[in-house]
Amino acid sequence: MRTPCIRVCSLDPFTGLCTGCGRTTDEIAGWMRFSDEEREIIMESLPARLAALFPDSAETLEAAG
């Protein structure tokens, strides 16, 4: 089963998102129960969530790319 976890588990106090993978606590807790389709939908949303959490990192990556 595919997972976005990178073993950096820390919740952002303002958004409630994991700063490592971008998931909510409900998504993390329910990951094993979700269907493949539900997990894929969440996976597709994670890059945007992480970019919103770390906007300076996204700009740095774009400049380097």
GUDRENKOL-878734 format. One record per atom (N, C-alpha, C): residue in three letters; x, y, z. Coordinates in steps of 0.1 Angstrom, whole numbers, padded with zeros to 4 digits, always signed. Atoms other than C-alpha are relative to their C-alpha. Layout:
! residues N
ALAXYZ;...
This chain:
! residues 65
MET+0008-0012+0000;MET+0000+0000+0000;MET+0009+0012+0000;ARG-0007-0013+0001;ARG+0013+0034-0010;ARG-0003+0009+0012;THR+0003-0010-0011;THR+0017+0060+0018;THR+0009+0012-0003;PRO-0008-0012+0001;PRO+0030+0096+0018;PRO+0009+0002+0012;CYS-0008-0002-0012;CYS+0046+0092+0052;CYS+0015+0000-0003;ILE-0014-0001+0001;ILE+0082+0103+0054;ILE+0007-0001+0013;ARG-0004+0001-0014;ARG+0085+0097+0091;ARG+0005+0013+0006;VAL-0001-0013-0007;VAL+0085+0133+0100;VAL-0013+0004+0005;CYS+0013-0001-0005;CYS+0055+0134+0121;CYS-0001+0012+0010;SER+0001-0012-0008;SER+0048+0169+0134;SER-0012+0007-0005;LEU+0012-0007+0004;LEU+0014+0187+0133;LEU+0002+0015+0001;ASP+0000-0014+0000;ASP+0013+0223+0123;ASP-0011+0005+0009;PRO+0010-0005-0010;PRO-0006+0241+0151;PRO-0011+0008-0006;PHE+0010-0009+0007;PHE-0024+0264+0127;PHE-0009-0007-0009;THR+0008+0007+0010;THR-0036+0241+0100;THR-0004-0014+0004;GLY+0003+0014-0004;GLY-0036+0207+0118;GLY+0006-0010-0010;LEU-0006+0009+0009;LEU-0016+0192+0089;LEU+0013-0005+0005;CYS-0013+0006-0003;CYS+0014+0169+0093;CYS+0010+0008-0009;THR-0010-0007+0008;THR+0044+0189+0082;THR+0009-0009-0008;GLY-0007+0009+0009;GLY+0060+0158+0068;GLY-0007-0005-0012;CYS+0007+0006+0012;CYS+0033+0144+0046;CYS-0012+0008-0005;GLY+0011-0008+0004;GLY+0006+0170+0046;GLY-0014-0005+0003;ARG+0013+0005-0003;ARG-0022+0148+0058;ARG-0006+0005+0013;THR+0007-0003-0013;THR-0048+0156+0086;THR+0002-0012+0009;THR+0000+0011-0009;THR-0049+0135+0117;THR-0010-0010-0003;ASP+0010+0010+0004;ASP-0081+0119+0105;ASP+0004-0008-0012;GLU-0005+0007+0012;GLU-0065+0110+0072;GLU+0011-0010+0004;ILE-0010+0009-0005;ILE-0035+0095+0090;ILE-0006-0012+0008;ALA+0006+0011-0008;ALA-0056+0075+0114;ALA-0008-0009-0008;GLY+0008+0009+0008;GLY-0079+0062+0087;GLY+0006-0005-0012;TRP-0007+0004+0013;TRP-0053+0055+0060;TRP-0002-0014-0004;MET+0001+0015+0003;MET-0055+0017+0063;MET-0015-0003-0004;ARG+0014+0003+0003;ARG-0094+0018+0061;ARG-0004+0006-0013;PHE+0005-0007+0013;PHE-0096+0041+0030;PHE+0002-0009-0012;SER-0001+0008+0012;SER-0101+0026-0004;SER+0012+0006-0008;ASP-0011-0005+0008;ASP-0073+0029-0030;ASP-0003+0013-0006;GLU+0004-0012+0006;GLU-0093+0056-0047;GLU+0000+0012+0010;GLU+0000-0010-0010;GLU-0097+0076-0015;GLU+0014+0004+0003;ARG-0014-0004-0003;ARG-0060+0074-0008;ARG+0006+0007-0011;GLU-0006-0006+0011;GLU-0051+0084-0043;GLU-0005+0015-0001;ILE+0005-0013+0000;ILE-0074+0115-0041;ILE+0008+0009+0011;ILE-0008-0007-0011;ILE-0056+0125-0008;ILE+0014+0002-0005;MET-0014-0001+0004;MET-0022+0118-0023;MET+0002+0011-0010;GLU+0000-0010+0010;GLU-0030+0141-0052;GLU-0001+0014+0006;SER+0001-0013-0006;SER-0038+0170-0029;SER+0012+0004+0009;LEU-0011-0003-0010;LEU-0007+0167-0007;LEU+0010+0010-0005;PRO-0010-0010+0004;PRO+0018+0187-0029;PRO-0005+0014+0002;ALA+0005-0013-0002;ALA-0005+0217-0028;ALA-0001+0004+0015;ARG+0001-0003-0014;ARG-0011+0214+0009;ARG+0014+0003+0006;LEU-0014-0002-0005;LEU+0027+0212+0016;LEU+0005+0013-0005;ALA-0004-0013+0006;ALA+0033+0241-0007;ALA-0006+0012+0008;ALA+0007-0011-0008;ALA+0008+0262+0013;ALA+0006+0001+0014;LEU-0006+0000-0013;LEU+0025+0252+0045;LEU+0014+0006+0000;PHE-0014-0004+0002;PHE+0060+0260+0032;PHE+0002+0008-0013;PRO+0000-0007+0013;PRO+0056+0287+0005;PRO+0014+0003-0004;ASP-0014-0004+0004;ASP+0093+0297+0006;ASP+0007-0012-0006;SER-0007+0012+0005;SER+0104+0261+0000;SER-0004-0003-0015;ALA+0005+0002+0014;ALA+0082+0259-0032;ALA+0007+0010-0009;GLU-0007-0010+0008;GLU+0098+0291-0045;GLU+0014-0004-0002;THR-0014+0005+0001;THR+0133+0277-0038;THR+0001-0011-0010;LEU+0000+0011+0009;LEU+0125+0245-0056;LEU-0002+0004-0014;GLU+0003-0004+0013;GLU+0111+0263-0086;GLU+0013+0007-0006;ALA-0011-0007+0004;ALA+0142+0285-0088;ALA+0012-0010-0003;ALA-0010+0010+0002;ALA+0165+0255-0085;ALA-0002-0009-0012;GLY+0004+0010+0011;GLY+0146+0234-0111;GLY+0002+0005-0013;
